[in-house]
Amino acid sequence: MSLTVGVIKASLPSYFPDRHGVFDVCLDAVRELVAAVGGRAVVAPNVPMDGADARGALEYCRARGAGFLLLIHGGFTMGDVAREIAMGGMPMGVWATPEPTHENDIQLNNFVSLNMSLSIARGVRDISMNPVQWYFGAAEDPRLRDRLSRSLRALSARERLKGARIAVIGGLAPTFYNMDVSGDVLAHRLGVETVHVDIHRMVDVMEAANGSQVDAEVAAMTARGTIRNVSEGQMALTARAAIALRKVFERDGYDGLAVSDWPALQERPGMHPGAAFSWLEEKDNMAIASEGDVLGTVTQMVVRTITGRVGSLLDMTSPQFRDDRILMWHGGGGPLYMAGNGPVAWINHPMIGRGTREGPKFGAIADFEFADGPHSVLRVARSGTAAFAVEGQVRAMGESGFAGCRGWVTGFSDRGHARSAEDVVTSVMEHGLEHHFVLVPGLWANDFLEFAAWTGMELLPVVSSSDGLSPLSARVR
C-alpha cells in the first residue's frame, strides 16, 4: 500500500491565512513531498469551525484511505477541532507556520495554537502507542521539509507493511530459537502475515527451470562478478535457485522471503543459495533473509521503503574493542551495489563442506568488501514490537575480513552522540537482539526509529559498556 495523507485546514475566520496565502503554499509543499514517497494527498474541502465540522473532515479523509492525518494551522484553531481529530485515533501530525511579520497586530497566532493542539492530543490518546508529530516552519524552510519528509518516509514504510506477506521457505534454521517469531504478534502490531512454504516446492521449481533461462541468469551474474573456482554445475544451481525464488515470490504475490538455506538444500539438490540471495537483492531489489529470519526480512522491507534499496543482512562478528571496530559479515547474501572499488567475485561457500573429503564446494556466495562511508545498522526485533538502530562508518582497516560480504564498522553514533564499538556490543547483548542486522549505506537511523515510533515499537537504547553486570540485567524485579 502507498501512503495517503489526509489534510485538514484549520483556522478561526477572524485570522488571516487567506490574506497571507498560508494554505495554498502549504498544500503545494505537502503534495510535492507526498509525491516524492509515492503517495497522494487528499484535502478535506472545508475549514472546520467546531468539533462537529472536525468529525466530518476526519471522516472525509478516512473514507478516502488516509493513513496519516495532517492538521495544518493556517491561523489560530479552537481546541475542540484539535481534540476531535486527535480522538479519531489516526496517525497524526500538526503543522503551524511562522508569523509573516513580528510588528503591530499578531496575524496568525499559530505557534500558540500548535502548542495547545499537542497538549490536547496528549490528553486524549496514548502517545506512546499512537504518537503525534509536530511541525513548525515555513513551507520552503529546509529543516521543516526534512522533518516532514522523514515522517512521510517512515509512515510509508508503516503503511506498506499492512497486509504484507512473507513466505517462510523451509522454516527456521535448526535451533535458531532466538529468531522464532510470534505470527499473531507480528500480524497485530505491523499487519505482516507469515506464510509457511515447503522447501520442496522451491526445489521442484528449481529442477523445472528452463535451460536457456538458467544460462541467461548465469551470464548476467558473470557479467557482474568474476566466477572464482565455482563449478559450472554449482553456478547453474545458483541460477536455478534465483529463478525458483523469483517465481515463488511473484506467482503468489509475496512482499519478502525468509529462506532456510541450510541444511536441507545441501541434501537436495546439493547447494547453498547465498549467491542467489545476493543476486535477487541486487537485480530485483528483493527483501530476502537467510536462515528463516522473518524479522530480518521485515527489516529489509522497511529499509527498502525508506532508502529505496535493500541492505545487507549480516552478523556482528569479531568485535575488536581496542581498535573500536566491529566486522559486519555474512557468508551468504548482500547486494552487489554495496561493494567498494575492489573486485566482486562468486566463490564457493567457505564453510559448508569444509573439512570433508569433497571440500567447500556446495553453493556459491558473493565475495566483496563494502564501500567506505557512512552506514546504518538496523534491526526490527521481538516479533515486531521493538527496534534498534545505530550509525557508523565503514572503513577499510588493514585486515580485509572473512570471505563473504563484509566491512569493518567504526565511529559509531546514536542520535548524534558518539558511541564505542563496546557500547554497541553491550547493547546487542543486554537487549538480547537477534543476531542478524541490516547494514545499509547512508545515515538512516532517525528515519528507521521514527518508523518504529509510528508503529508503537519500543526504541531500544544504546547501553553504555561497563565492567560489571549491566543495570538492564540487575534491575529490581
Beta strands, then each sheet from edge to edge (+ up, - down):
strand 1: 4-10
strand 2: 40-43
strand 3: 68-73
strand 4: 92-96
strand 5: 132-136
strand 6: 165-169
strand 7: 193-197
strand 8: 226-228
strand 9: 256-259
strand 10: 288-290
strand 11: 312-320
strand 12: 325-330
strand 13: 345-348
strand 14: 364-369
strand 15: 373-381
strand 16: 386-394
strand 17: 405-414
strand 18: 417-418
strand 19: 437-441
strand 20: 458-459
sheet 1: 2+ 1+ 3+ 4+ 5+
sheet 2: 7+ 6+ 9+ 10+
sheet 3: 8+ 13+ 14- 17- 12+ 11- 19+ 15- 16+ 20+
sheet 4: 8+ 13+ 14- 17- 18+
end
